[in-house]
């Protein structure tokens, strides 16, 4: 970094007790700050995709007939001998 020497000299001229430690460009500072956010965003997207897949699979018929309890069956007017509709 060719600009580092004049910056150190200027800081030293202002206050000789200050030290320029680990100088970095603003791009490096922003990139370090965004690294964790990018990982969190990727994980959020992955779990959201998994939730959509599980919801789609769960909404499909699994071949098991659905039965309605007696109280619900009576309230719906469905006769007792007839099972609820399957998927």
N, C-alpha and C positions, 0 to 999 in steps of 0.2 A: 504494500500500500504506500504509494508515493506521497499521498496527502497526509499520512500519519505524522510525519516529522513536524510539519508546520503546525498541526493541531496540538501536538504535545508542547511545542514551544510556546504557543499562544496560551494554553492552559497554565503552563509553568509561569508565564509572565503575569497572569492574573492572580494566581495563588500557588505558591511553590509547594504547599503541603498537599495539594491534590495530585492524584496519580491517574493516568489514563490506563485503565486495565481492561483487557479483552475488548478491543474495539471491533465492532461489527457493522456491516451495512444494514440499512433499514430492511432491505429484502430478506436478509438472513434472520433478523428479529421476527418479521412477519411469518416467514416460513416455519420457524420453530414454534410459534404460537398456534399456527394452523395445523400442525401435525396431529395433535390430539383430537382436534375437531373433525378432521378428515376421517380418522379411524372411527370415531363415534358415529358420524354420518353413515359410513359404510355399514357398521354393525346394525344401526337402526333400519337401514334399507333391507339388509339381509333378513332380519327378524320380521319385518313387515311383509316381505315376500313369502316367508315361511307361513305367516299367519293367513295370507290369502290362499296359499295352497292347501293348508289344513281346513280352512273354511269351505273351500270348493270340494274337497274330498268328503268332508263331514256332511255336506248337503246332498250328496249322492245317495241313492238307495243302496243299502248293504244287504238286501235280500231277506231281512228279518221282518216278519209282519209286525206292524205296530198295533198295539192293543190299547184301548181306552178303558180307564177304570169305570166301575159301575156307575158312580155318581155322574161322571161326565157323559157316559153313554145314555143314561136316563135323561139328562138335561138336553142332549142333542136330539133325542127322539129316535135314536137308533135301536132296533130290536136287540135283545140280549144274545140271541143265537148267531148273530152276524158279526164277525170281527171287523175292526177298523180297516180302512183301506191301507194297502201297502204303498210303498213309494211309487 
